[in-house]
């Protein structure tokens, strides 16, 4: 919705050496985009439905 293409965001993450971690569902319509962003610089995708996330501070 912001007017950026996924490839542009991935390129900017890589160029600026940003590691993106995300807390999101590991399924659904946005999953494919989120996983590409997370994997672009070896980030981690945490499943929002995982009860162990409640332990994060």
PDBQT receptor file of N, H, CA, C and O in Angstrom, charges set to zero:
ATOM      1  N   UNK A   1       0.807  -1.198   0.000  1.00  0.00    +0.000 N 
ATOM      2  CA  UNK A   1       0.000   0.000   0.000  1.00  0.00    +0.000 C 
ATOM      3  C   UNK A   1       0.855   1.269   0.000  1.00  0.00    +0.000 C 
ATOM      4  O   UNK A   1       0.371   2.349  -0.338  1.00  0.00    +0.000 OA
ATOM      5  N   UNK A   2       2.118   1.134   0.377  1.00  0.00    +0.000 N 
ATOM      6  H   UNK A   2       2.512   0.257   0.652  1.00  0.00    +0.000 HD
ATOM      7  CA  UNK A   2       2.976   2.310   0.482  1.00  0.00    +0.000 C 
ATOM      8  C   UNK A   2       3.553   2.733  -0.859  1.00  0.00    +0.000 C 
ATOM      9  O   UNK A   2       4.195   3.781  -0.940  1.00  0.00    +0.000 OA
ATOM     10  N   UNK A   3       3.347   1.964  -1.900  1.00  0.00    +0.000 N 
ATOM     11  H   UNK A   3       2.826   1.113  -1.834  1.00  0.00    +0.000 HD
ATOM     12  CA  UNK A   3       3.855   2.323  -3.206  1.00  0.00    +0.000 C 
ATOM     13  C   UNK A   3       5.226   1.750  -3.524  1.00  0.00    +0.000 C 
ATOM     14  O   UNK A   3       5.846   2.144  -4.511  1.00  0.00    +0.000 OA
ATOM     15  N   UNK A   4       5.706   0.827  -2.704  1.00  0.00    +0.000 N 
ATOM     16  H   UNK A   4       5.202   0.507  -1.901  1.00  0.00    +0.000 HD
ATOM     17  CA  UNK A   4       6.992   0.183  -2.944  1.00  0.00    +0.000 C 
ATOM     18  C   UNK A   4       6.748  -1.236  -3.418  1.00  0.00    +0.000 C 
ATOM     19  O   UNK A   4       5.785  -1.885  -3.009  1.00  0.00    +0.000 OA
ATOM     20  N   UNK A   5       7.627  -1.708  -4.281  1.00  0.00    +0.000 N 
ATOM     21  H   UNK A   5       8.409  -1.181  -4.613  1.00  0.00    +0.000 HD
ATOM     22  CA  UNK A   5       7.576  -3.098  -4.691  1.00  0.00    +0.000 C 
ATOM     23  C   UNK A   5       8.418  -3.921  -3.721  1.00  0.00    +0.000 C 
ATOM     24  O   UNK A   5       9.400  -3.427  -3.167  1.00  0.00    +0.000 OA
ATOM     25  N   UNK A   6       8.034  -5.155  -3.522  1.00  0.00    +0.000 N 
ATOM     26  H   UNK A   6       7.236  -5.557  -3.971  1.00  0.00    +0.000 HD
ATOM     27  CA  UNK A   6       8.741  -6.044  -2.598  1.00  0.00    +0.000 C 
ATOM     28  C   UNK A   6      10.232  -6.124  -2.936  1.00  0.00    +0.000 C 
ATOM     29  O   UNK A   6      11.082  -6.127  -2.046  1.00  0.00    +0.000 OA
ATOM     30  N   UNK A   7      10.532  -6.188  -4.222  1.00  0.00    +0.000 N 
ATOM     31  H   UNK A   7       9.842  -6.185  -4.946  1.00  0.00    +0.000 HD
ATOM     32  CA  UNK A   7      11.927  -6.289  -4.647  1.00  0.00    +0.000 C 
ATOM     33  C   UNK A   7      12.722  -5.044  -4.238  1.00  0.00    +0.000 C 
ATOM     34  O   UNK A   7      13.900  -5.151  -3.898  1.00  0.00    +0.000 OA
ATOM     35  N   UNK A   8      12.095  -3.878  -4.266  1.00  0.00    +0.000 N 
ATOM     36  H   UNK A   8      11.138  -3.791  -4.542  1.00  0.00    +0.000 HD
ATOM     37  CA  UNK A   8      12.761  -2.642  -3.850  1.00  0.00    +0.000 C 
ATOM     38  C   UNK A   8      13.075  -2.665  -2.357  1.00  0.00    +0.000 C 
ATOM     39  O   UNK A   8      14.154  -2.253  -1.932  1.00  0.00    +0.000 OA
ATOM     40  N   UNK A   9      12.144  -3.139  -1.590  1.00  0.00    +0.000 N 
ATOM     41  H   UNK A   9      11.267  -3.474  -1.936  1.00  0.00    +0.000 HD
ATOM     42  CA  UNK A   9      12.352  -3.208  -0.140  1.00  0.00    +0.000 C 
ATOM     43  C   UNK A   9      13.452  -4.191   0.190  1.00  0.00    +0.000 C 
ATOM     44  O   UNK A   9      14.308  -3.903   1.027  1.00  0.00    +0.000 OA
ATOM     45  N   UNK A  10      13.446  -5.357  -0.457  1.00  0.00    +0.000 N 
ATOM     46  H   UNK A  10      12.751  -5.590  -1.137  1.00  0.00    +0.000 HD
ATOM     47  CA  UNK A  10      14.488  -6.360  -0.231  1.00  0.00    +0.000 C 
ATOM     48  C   UNK A  10      15.848  -5.772  -0.607  1.00  0.00    +0.000 C 
ATOM     49  O   UNK A  10      16.818  -5.946   0.132  1.00  0.00    +0.000 OA
ATOM     50  N   UNK A  11      15.932  -5.087  -1.731  1.00  0.00    +0.000 N 
ATOM     51  H   UNK A  11      15.144  -4.946  -2.331  1.00  0.00    +0.000 HD
ATOM     52  CA  UNK A  11      17.199  -4.489  -2.163  1.00  0.00    +0.000 C 
ATOM     53  C   UNK A  11      17.688  -3.458  -1.147  1.00  0.00    +0.000 C 
ATOM     54  O   UNK A  11      18.883  -3.392  -0.858  1.00  0.00    +0.000 OA
ATOM     55  N   UNK A  12      16.782  -2.661  -0.608  1.00  0.00    +0.000 N 
ATOM     56  H   UNK A  12      15.811  -2.714  -0.843  1.00  0.00    +0.000 HD
ATOM     57  CA  UNK A  12      17.164  -1.661   0.387  1.00  0.00    +0.000 C 
ATOM     58  C   UNK A  12      17.596  -2.304   1.695  1.00  0.00    +0.000 C 
ATOM     59  O   UNK A  12      18.544  -1.837   2.328  1.00  0.00    +0.000 OA
ATOM     60  N   UNK A  13      16.924  -3.359   2.106  1.00  0.00    +0.000 N 
ATOM     61  H   UNK A  13      16.155  -3.739   1.592  1.00  0.00    +0.000 HD
ATOM     62  CA  UNK A  13      17.338  -4.084   3.318  1.00  0.00    +0.000 C 
ATOM     63  C   UNK A  13      18.752  -4.620   3.149  1.00  0.00    +0.000 C 
ATOM     64  O   UNK A  13      19.581  -4.501   4.051  1.00  0.00    +0.000 OA
ATOM     65  N   UNK A  14      19.021  -5.208   1.995  1.00  0.00    +0.000 N 
ATOM     66  H   UNK A  14      18.348  -5.305   1.263  1.00  0.00    +0.000 HD
ATOM     67  CA  UNK A  14      20.336  -5.782   1.746  1.00  0.00    +0.000 C 
ATOM     68  C   UNK A  14      21.399  -4.695   1.618  1.00  0.00    +0.000 C 
ATOM     69  O   UNK A  14      22.492  -4.838   2.166  1.00  0.00    +0.000 OA
ATOM     70  N   UNK A  15      21.101  -3.624   0.912  1.00  0.00    +0.000 N 
ATOM     71  H   UNK A  15      20.213  -3.507   0.466  1.00  0.00    +0.000 HD
ATOM     72  CA  UNK A  15      22.073  -2.549   0.706  1.00  0.00    +0.000 C 
ATOM     73  C   UNK A  15      22.459  -1.880   2.019  1.00  0.00    +0.000 C 
ATOM     74  O   UNK A  15      23.598  -1.449   2.196  1.00  0.00    +0.000 OA
ATOM     75  N   UNK A  16      21.502  -1.799   2.932  1.00  0.00    +0.000 N 
ATOM     76  H   UNK A  16      20.577  -2.149   2.788  1.00  0.00    +0.000 HD
ATOM     77  CA  UNK A  16      21.749  -1.150   4.222  1.00  0.00    +0.000 C 
ATOM     78  C   UNK A  16      22.076  -2.146   5.328  1.00  0.00    +0.000 C 
ATOM     79  O   UNK A  16      22.173  -1.776   6.498  1.00  0.00    +0.000 OA
ATOM     80  N   UNK A  17      22.246  -3.410   4.952  1.00  0.00    +0.000 N 
ATOM     81  H   UNK A  17      22.168  -3.710   4.001  1.00  0.00    +0.000 HD
ATOM     82  CA  UNK A  17      22.592  -4.485   5.875  1.00  0.00    +0.000 C 
ATOM     83  C   UNK A  17      21.639  -4.547   7.076  1.00  0.00    +0.000 C 
ATOM     84  O   UNK A  17      22.069  -4.657   8.224  1.00  0.00    +0.000 OA
ATOM     85  N   UNK A  18      20.349  -4.474   6.783  1.00  0.00    +0.000 N 
ATOM     86  H   UNK A  18      20.000  -4.384   5.850  1.00  0.00    +0.000 HD
ATOM     87  CA  UNK A  18      19.322  -4.541   7.813  1.00  0.00    +0.000 C 
ATOM     88  C   UNK A  18      18.842  -5.981   7.930  1.00  0.00    +0.000 C 
ATOM     89  O   UNK A  18      18.473  -6.602   6.934  1.00  0.00    +0.000 OA
ATOM     90  N   UNK A  19      18.849  -6.498   9.131  1.00  0.00    +0.000 N 
ATOM     91  H   UNK A  19      19.149  -5.993   9.940  1.00  0.00    +0.000 HD
ATOM     92  CA  UNK A  19      18.283  -7.814   9.394  1.00  0.00    +0.000 C 
ATOM     93  C   UNK A  19      16.889  -7.610   9.958  1.00  0.00    +0.000 C 
ATOM     94  O   UNK A  19      16.719  -6.982  11.002  1.00  0.00    +0.000 OA
ATOM     95  N   UNK A  20      15.899  -8.139   9.267  1.00  0.00    +0.000 N 
ATOM     96  H   UNK A  20      16.037  -8.649   8.418  1.00  0.00    +0.000 HD
ATOM     97  CA  UNK A  20      14.511  -7.965   9.664  1.00  0.00    +0.000 C 
ATOM     98  C   UNK A  20      14.004  -9.225  10.341  1.00  0.00    +0.000 C 
ATOM     99  O   UNK A  20      14.009 -10.301   9.743  1.00  0.00    +0.000 OA
ATOM    100  N   UNK A  21      13.570  -9.097  11.575  1.00  0.00    +0.000 N 
ATOM    101  H   UNK A  21      13.567  -8.223  12.061  1.00  0.00    +0.000 HD
ATOM    102  CA  UNK A  21      12.859 -10.162  12.271  1.00  0.00    +0.000 C 
ATOM    103  C   UNK A  21      11.397  -9.760  12.306  1.00  0.00    +0.000 C 
ATOM    104  O   UNK A  21      11.078  -8.574  12.387  1.00  0.00    +0.000 OA
ATOM    105  N   UNK A  22      10.510 -10.738  12.245  1.00  0.00    +0.000 N 
ATOM    106  H   UNK A  22      10.770 -11.702  12.179  1.00  0.00    +0.000 HD
ATOM    107  CA  UNK A  22       9.080 -10.433  12.239  1.00  0.00    +0.000 C 
ATOM    108  C   UNK A  22       8.323 -11.417  13.117  1.00  0.00    +0.000 C 
ATOM    109  O   UNK A  22       8.705 -12.578  13.261  1.00  0.00    +0.000 OA
ATOM    110  N   UNK A  23       7.255 -10.926  13.691  1.00  0.00    +0.000 N 
ATOM    111  H   UNK A  23       6.944  -9.983  13.574  1.00  0.00    +0.000 HD
ATOM    112  CA  UNK A  23       6.304 -11.771  14.418  1.00  0.00    +0.000 C 
ATOM    113  C   UNK A  23       5.019 -11.711  13.611  1.00  0.00    +0.000 C 
ATOM    114  O   UNK A  23       4.362 -10.672  13.543  1.00  0.00    +0.000 OA
ATOM    115  N   UNK A  24       4.670 -12.832  13.002  1.00  0.00    +0.000 N 
ATOM    116  H   UNK A  24       5.205 -13.675  13.057  1.00  0.00    +0.000 HD
ATOM    117  CA  UNK A  24       3.524 -12.871  12.096  1.00  0.00    +0.000 C 
ATOM    118  C   UNK A  24       3.033 -14.310  11.984  1.00  0.00    +0.000 C 
ATOM    119  O   UNK A  24       3.739 -15.242  12.371  1.00  0.00    +0.000 OA
ATOM    120  N   UNK A  25       1.826 -14.491  11.455  1.00  0.00    +0.000 N 
ATOM    121  H   UNK A  25       1.253 -13.734  11.141  1.00  0.00    +0.000 HD
ATOM    122  CA  UNK A  25       1.358 -15.858  11.203  1.00  0.00    +0.000 C 
ATOM    123  C   UNK A  25       2.253 -16.523  10.163  1.00  0.00    +0.000 C 
ATOM    124  O   UNK A  25       2.731 -15.860   9.242  1.00  0.00    +0.000 OA
ATOM    125  N   UNK A  26       2.479 -17.804  10.301  1.00  0.00    +0.000 N 
ATOM    126  H   UNK A  26       2.091 -18.342  11.049  1.00  0.00    +0.000 HD
ATOM    127  CA  UNK A  26       3.302 -18.526   9.335  1.00  0.00    +0.000 C 
ATOM    128  C   UNK A  26       2.449 -19.156   8.248  1.00  0.00    +0.000 C 
ATOM    129  O   UNK A  26       2.791 -20.204   7.699  1.00  0.00    +0.000 OA
ATOM    130  N   UNK A  27       1.349 -18.511   7.949  1.00  0.00    +0.000 N 
ATOM    131  H   UNK A  27       1.072 -17.660   8.395  1.00  0.00    +0.000 HD
ATOM    132  CA  UNK A  27       0.498 -18.916   6.839  1.00  0.00    +0.000 C 
ATOM    133  C   UNK A  27      -0.378 -17.719   6.485  1.00  0.00    +0.000 C 
ATOM    134  O   UNK A  27      -0.382 -16.704   7.181  1.00  0.00    +0.000 OA
ATOM    135  N   UNK A  28      -1.102 -17.857   5.412  1.00  0.00    +0.000 N 
ATOM    136  H   UNK A  28      -1.098 -18.682   4.846  1.00  0.00    +0.000 HD
ATOM    137  CA  UNK A  28      -2.003 -16.785   5.021  1.00  0.00    +0.000 C 
ATOM    138  C   UNK A  28      -1.475 -15.970   3.863  1.00  0.00    +0.000 C 
ATOM    139  O   UNK A  28      -0.397 -16.245   3.337  1.00  0.00    +0.000 OA
ATOM    140  N   UNK A  29      -2.230 -14.974   3.471  1.00  0.00    +0.000 N 
ATOM    141  H   UNK A  29      -3.106 -14.750   3.899  1.00  0.00    +0.000 HD
ATOM    142  CA  UNK A  29      -1.935 -14.223   2.251  1.00  0.00    +0.000 C 
ATOM    143  C   UNK A  29      -0.659 -13.396   2.330  1.00  0.00    +0.000 C 
ATOM    144  O   UNK A  29       0.010 -13.226   1.310  1.00  0.00    +0.000 OA
ATOM    145  N   UNK A  30      -0.300 -12.885   3.479  1.00  0.00    +0.000 N 
ATOM    146  H   UNK A  30      -0.843 -13.023   4.307  1.00  0.00    +0.000 HD
ATOM    147  CA  UNK A  30       0.890 -12.032   3.596  1.00  0.00    +0.000 C 
ATOM    148  C   UNK A  30       2.158 -12.833   3.861  1.00  0.00    +0.000 C 
ATOM    149  O   UNK A  30       3.258 -12.285   3.794  1.00  0.00    +0.000 OA
ATOM    150  N   UNK A  31       2.020 -14.115   4.160  1.00  0.00    +0.000 N 
ATOM    151  H   UNK A  31       1.126 -14.560   4.215  1.00  0.00    +0.000 HD
ATOM    152  CA  UNK A  31       3.176 -14.937   4.534  1.00  0.00    +0.000 C 
ATOM    153  C   UNK A  31       4.285 -14.908   3.490  1.00  0.00    +0.000 C 
ATOM    154  O   UNK A  31       5.455 -14.751   3.840  1.00  0.00    +0.000 OA
ATOM    155  N   UNK A  32       3.940 -15.055   2.221  1.00  0.00    +0.000 N 
ATOM    156  H   UNK A  32       2.990 -15.182   1.937  1.00  0.00    +0.000 HD
ATOM    157  CA  UNK A  32       4.957 -15.121   1.174  1.00  0.00    +0.000 C 
ATOM    158  C   UNK A  32       5.779 -13.836   1.114  1.00  0.00    +0.000 C 
ATOM    159  O   UNK A  32       6.989 -13.891   0.892  1.00  0.00    +0.000 OA
ATOM    160  N   UNK A  33       5.156 -12.709   1.305  1.00  0.00    +0.000 N 
ATOM    161  H   UNK A  33       4.173 -12.664   1.485  1.00  0.00    +0.000 HD
ATOM    162  CA  UNK A  33       5.880 -11.441   1.296  1.00  0.00    +0.000 C 
ATOM    163  C   UNK A  33       6.728 -11.288   2.551  1.00  0.00    +0.000 C 
ATOM    164  O   UNK A  33       7.883 -10.870   2.476  1.00  0.00    +0.000 OA
ATOM    165  N   UNK A  34       6.167 -11.618   3.683  1.00  0.00    +0.000 N 
ATOM    166  H   UNK A  34       5.228 -11.958   3.743  1.00  0.00    +0.000 HD
ATOM    167  CA  UNK A  34       6.899 -11.473   4.942  1.00  0.00    +0.000 C 
ATOM    168  C   UNK A  34       8.125 -12.369   4.960  1.00  0.00    +0.000 C 
ATOM    169  O   UNK A  34       9.197 -11.936   5.382  1.00  0.00    +0.000 OA
ATOM    170  N   UNK A  35       7.988 -13.605   4.512  1.00  0.00    +0.000 N 
ATOM    171  H   UNK A  35       7.117 -13.957   4.170  1.00  0.00    +0.000 HD
ATOM    172  CA  UNK A  35       9.122 -14.526   4.549  1.00  0.00    +0.000 C 
ATOM    173  C   UNK A  35      10.231 -14.059   3.613  1.00  0.00    +0.000 C 
ATOM    174  O   UNK A  35      11.407 -14.239   3.929  1.00  0.00    +0.000 OA
ATOM    175  N   UNK A  36       9.893 -13.467   2.472  1.00  0.00    +0.000 N 
ATOM    176  H   UNK A  36       8.938 -13.321   2.215  1.00  0.00    +0.000 HD
ATOM    177  CA  UNK A  36      10.921 -12.932   1.577  1.00  0.00    +0.000 C 
ATOM    178  C   UNK A  36      11.678 -11.791   2.240  1.00  0.00    +0.000 C 
ATOM    179  O   UNK A  36      12.898 -11.698   2.106  1.00  0.00    +0.000 OA
ATOM    180  N   UNK A  37      10.975 -10.930   2.947  1.00  0.00    +0.000 N 
ATOM    181  H   UNK A  37       9.984 -11.005   3.057  1.00  0.00    +0.000 HD
ATOM    182  CA  UNK A  37      11.628  -9.826   3.650  1.00  0.00    +0.000 C 
ATOM    183  C   UNK A  37      12.539 -10.343   4.754  1.00  0.00    +0.000 C 
ATOM    184  O   UNK A  37      13.672  -9.886   4.907  1.00  0.00    +0.000 OA
ATOM    185  N   UNK A  38      12.034 -11.295   5.515  1.00  0.00    +0.000 N 
ATOM    186  H   UNK A  38      11.114 -11.666   5.391  1.00  0.00    +0.000 HD
ATOM    187  CA  UNK A  38      12.805 -11.850   6.631  1.00  0.00    +0.000 C 
ATOM    188  C   UNK A  38      14.046 -12.578   6.122  1.00  0.00    +0.000 C 
ATOM    189  O   UNK A  38      15.127 -12.430   6.691  1.00  0.00    +0.000 OA
ATOM    190  N   UNK A  39      13.900 -13.352   5.071  1.00  0.00    +0.000 N 
ATOM    191  H   UNK A  39      13.021 -13.472   4.609  1.00  0.00    +0.000 HD
ATOM    192  CA  UNK A  39      15.019 -14.145   4.559  1.00  0.00    +0.000 C 
ATOM    193  C   UNK A  39      16.020 -13.323   3.767  1.00  0.00    +0.000 C 
ATOM    194  O   UNK A  39      17.110 -13.812   3.470  1.00  0.00    +0.000 OA
ATOM    195  N   UNK A  40      15.681 -12.089   3.416  1.00  0.00    +0.000 N 
ATOM    196  H   UNK A  40      14.795 -11.692   3.657  1.00  0.00    +0.000 HD
ATOM    197  CA  UNK A  40      16.570 -11.282   2.579  1.00  0.00    +0.000 C 
ATOM    198  C   UNK A  40      17.917 -11.037   3.240  1.00  0.00    +0.000 C 
ATOM    199  O   UNK A  40      18.919 -10.899   2.539  1.00  0.00    +0.000 OA
ATOM    200  N   UNK A  41      17.973 -10.980   4.546  1.00  0.00    +0.000 N 
ATOM    201  H   UNK A  41      17.159 -11.092   5.116  1.00  0.00    +0.000 HD
ATOM    202  CA  UNK A  41      19.235 -10.805   5.263  1.00  0.00    +0.000 C 
ATOM    203  C   UNK A  41      19.294 -11.707   6.486  1.00  0.00    +0.000 C 
ATOM    204  O   UNK A  41      19.812 -11.318   7.533  1.00  0.00    +0.000 OA
ATOM    205  N   UNK A  42      18.763 -12.908   6.345  1.00  0.00    +0.000 N 
ATOM    206  H   UNK A  42      18.342 -13.224   5.495  1.00  0.00    +0.000 HD
ATOM    207  CA  UNK A  42      18.880 -13.957   7.354  1.00  0.00    +0.000 C 
ATOM    208  C   UNK A  42      18.206 -13.599   8.678  1.00  0.00    +0.000 C 
ATOM    209  O   UNK A  42      18.732 -13.898   9.751  1.00  0.00    +0.000 OA
ATOM    210  N   UNK A  43      17.050 -12.963   8.596  1.00  0.00    +0.000 N 
ATOM    211  H   UNK A  43      16.623 -12.720   7.725  1.00  0.00    +0.000 HD
ATOM    212  CA  UNK A  43      16.275 -12.666   9.793  1.00  0.00    +0.000 C 
ATOM    213  C   UNK A  43      15.514 -13.892  10.258  1.00  0.00    +0.000 C 
ATOM    214  O   UNK A  43      15.706 -14.993   9.743  1.00  0.00    +0.000 OA
ATOM    215  N   UNK A  44      14.659 -13.688  11.228  1.00  0.00    +0.000 N 
ATOM    216  H   UNK A  44      14.504 -12.793  11.647  1.00  0.00    +0.000 HD
ATOM    217  CA  UNK A  44      13.879 -14.779  11.805  1.00  0.00    +0.000 C 
ATOM    218  C   UNK A  44      12.404 -14.414  11.772  1.00  0.00    +0.000 C 
ATOM    219  O   UNK A  44      12.023 -13.289  12.093  1.00  0.00    +0.000 OA
ATOM    220  N   UNK A  45      11.578 -15.381  11.380  1.00  0.00    +0.000 N 
ATOM    221  H   UNK A  45      11.888 -16.295  11.119  1.00  0.00    +0.000 HD
ATOM    222  CA  UNK A  45      10.129 -15.209  11.431  1.00  0.00    +0.000 C 
ATOM    223  C   UNK A  45       9.614 -16.013  12.607  1.00  0.00    +0.000 C 
ATOM    224  O   UNK A  45       9.744 -17.237  12.643  1.00  0.00    +0.000 OA
ATOM    225  N   UNK A  46       9.030 -15.317  13.566  1.00  0.00    +0.000 N 
ATOM    226  H   UNK A  46       8.924 -14.323  13.537  1.00  0.00    +0.000 HD
ATOM    227  CA  UNK A  46       8.427 -15.952  14.730  1.00  0.00    +0.000 C 
ATOM    228  C   UNK A  46       6.936 -16.086  14.480  1.00  0.00    +0.000 C 
ATOM    229  O   UNK A  46       6.283 -15.131  14.058  1.00  0.00    +0.000 OA
ATOM    230  N   UNK A  47       6.399 -17.265  14.737  1.00  0.00    +0.000 N 
ATOM    231  H   UNK A  47       6.929 -18.040  15.080  1.00  0.00    +0.000 HD
ATOM    232  CA  UNK A  47       4.969 -17.509  14.536  1.00  0.00    +0.000 C 
ATOM    233  C   UNK A  47       4.180 -16.834  15.651  1.00  0.00    +0.000 C 
ATOM    234  O   UNK A  47       4.391 -17.122  16.829  1.00  0.00    +0.000 OA
ATOM    235  N   UNK A  48       3.284 -15.948  15.282  1.00  0.00    +0.000 N 
ATOM    236  H   UNK A  48       3.113 -15.714  14.325  1.00  0.00    +0.000 HD
ATOM    237  CA  UNK A  48       2.495 -15.209  16.262  1.00  0.00    +0.000 C 
ATOM    238  C   UNK A  48       1.590 -16.140  17.069  1.00  0.00    +0.000 C 
ATOM    239  O   UNK A  48       1.150 -15.786  18.163  1.00  0.00    +0.000 OA
ATOM    240  N   UNK A  49       1.316 -17.317  16.534  1.00  0.00    +0.000 N 
ATOM    241  H   UNK A  49       1.674 -17.604  15.645  1.00  0.00    +0.000 HD
ATOM    242  CA  UNK A  49       0.456 -18.270  17.227  1.00  0.00    +0.000 C 
ATOM    243  C   UNK A  49       1.221 -19.179  18.177  1.00  0.00    +0.000 C 
ATOM    244  O   UNK A  49       0.625 -20.027  18.841  1.00  0.00    +0.000 OA
ATOM    245  N   UNK A  50       2.548 -19.005  18.248  1.00  0.00    +0.000 N 
ATOM    246  H   UNK A  50       3.032 -18.316  17.709  1.00  0.00    +0.000 HD
ATOM    247  CA  UNK A  50       3.393 -19.830  19.111  1.00  0.00    +0.000 C 
ATOM    248  C   UNK A  50       3.324 -19.288  20.539  1.00  0.00    +0.000 C 
ATOM    249  O   UNK A  50       3.654 -18.127  20.781  1.00  0.00    +0.000 OA
ATOM    250  N   UNK A  51       2.910 -20.098  21.449  1.00  0.00    +0.000 N 
ATOM    251  H   UNK A  51       2.642 -21.041  21.253  1.00  0.00    +0.000 HD
ATOM    252  CA  UNK A  51       2.727 -19.676  22.849  1.00  0.00    +0.000 C 
ATOM    253  C   UNK A  51       4.032 -19.236  23.492  1.00  0.00    +0.000 C 
ATOM    254  O   UNK A  51       3.994 -18.449  24.437  1.00  0.00    +0.000 OA
ATOM    255  N   UNK A  52       5.181 -19.705  23.028  1.00  0.00    +0.000 N 
ATOM    256  H   UNK A  52       5.212 -20.345  22.260  1.00  0.00    +0.000 HD
ATOM    257  CA  UNK A  52       6.446 -19.330  23.642  1.00  0.00    +0.000 C 
ATOM    258  C   UNK A  52       6.778 -17.869  23.396  1.00  0.00    +0.000 C 
ATOM    259  O   UNK A  52       7.642 -17.322  24.081  1.00  0.00    +0.000 OA
ATOM    260  N   UNK A  53       6.123 -17.216  22.444  1.00  0.00    +0.000 N 
ATOM    261  H   UNK A  53       5.421 -17.660  21.887  1.00  0.00    +0.000 HD
ATOM    262  CA  UNK A  53       6.337 -15.790  22.207  1.00  0.00    +0.000 C 
ATOM    263  C   UNK A  53       5.908 -14.966  23.407  1.00  0.00    +0.000 C 
ATOM    264  O   UNK A  53       6.387 -13.849  23.602  1.00  0.00    +0.000 OA
ATOM    265  N   UNK A  54       5.025 -15.502  24.194  1.00  0.00    +0.000 N 
ATOM    266  H   UNK A  54       4.636 -16.410  24.035  1.00  0.00    +0.000 HD
ATOM    267  CA  UNK A  54       4.571 -14.791  25.380  1.00  0.00    +0.000 C 
ATOM    268  C   UNK A  54       5.710 -14.572  26.372  1.00  0.00    +0.000 C 
ATOM    269  O   UNK A  54       5.611 -13.728  27.263  1.00  0.00    +0.000 OA
ATOM    270  N   UNK A  55       6.788 -15.333  26.217  1.00  0.00    +0.000 N 
ATOM    271  H   UNK A  55       6.869 -16.019  25.494  1.00  0.00    +0.000 HD
ATOM    272  CA  UNK A  55       7.920 -15.231  27.119  1.00  0.00    +0.000 C 
ATOM    273  C   UNK A  55       8.897 -14.156  26.690  1.00  0.00    +0.000 C 
ATOM    274  O   UNK A  55       9.806 -13.821  27.450  1.00  0.00    +0.000 OA
ATOM    275  N   UNK A  56       8.737 -13.592  25.467  1.00  0.00    +0.000 N 
ATOM    276  H   UNK A  56       7.999 -13.864  24.850  1.00  0.00    +0.000 HD
ATOM    277  CA  UNK A  56       9.631 -12.531  25.006  1.00  0.00    +0.000 C 
ATOM    278  C   UNK A  56       9.407 -11.274  25.828  1.00  0.00    +0.000 C 
ATOM    279  O   UNK A  56       8.274 -10.963  26.196  1.00  0.00    +0.000 OA
ATOM    280  N   UNK A  57      10.475 -10.552  26.117  1.00  0.00    +0.000 N 
ATOM    281  H   UNK A  57      11.396 -10.804  25.818  1.00  0.00    +0.000 HD
ATOM    282  CA  UNK A  57      10.359  -9.326  26.894  1.00  0.00    +0.000 C 
ATOM    283  C   UNK A  57      10.536  -8.139  26.000  1.00  0.00    +0.000 C 
ATOM    284  O   UNK A  57      10.473  -7.001  26.466  1.00  0.00    +0.000 OA
TER     285      UNK A  57
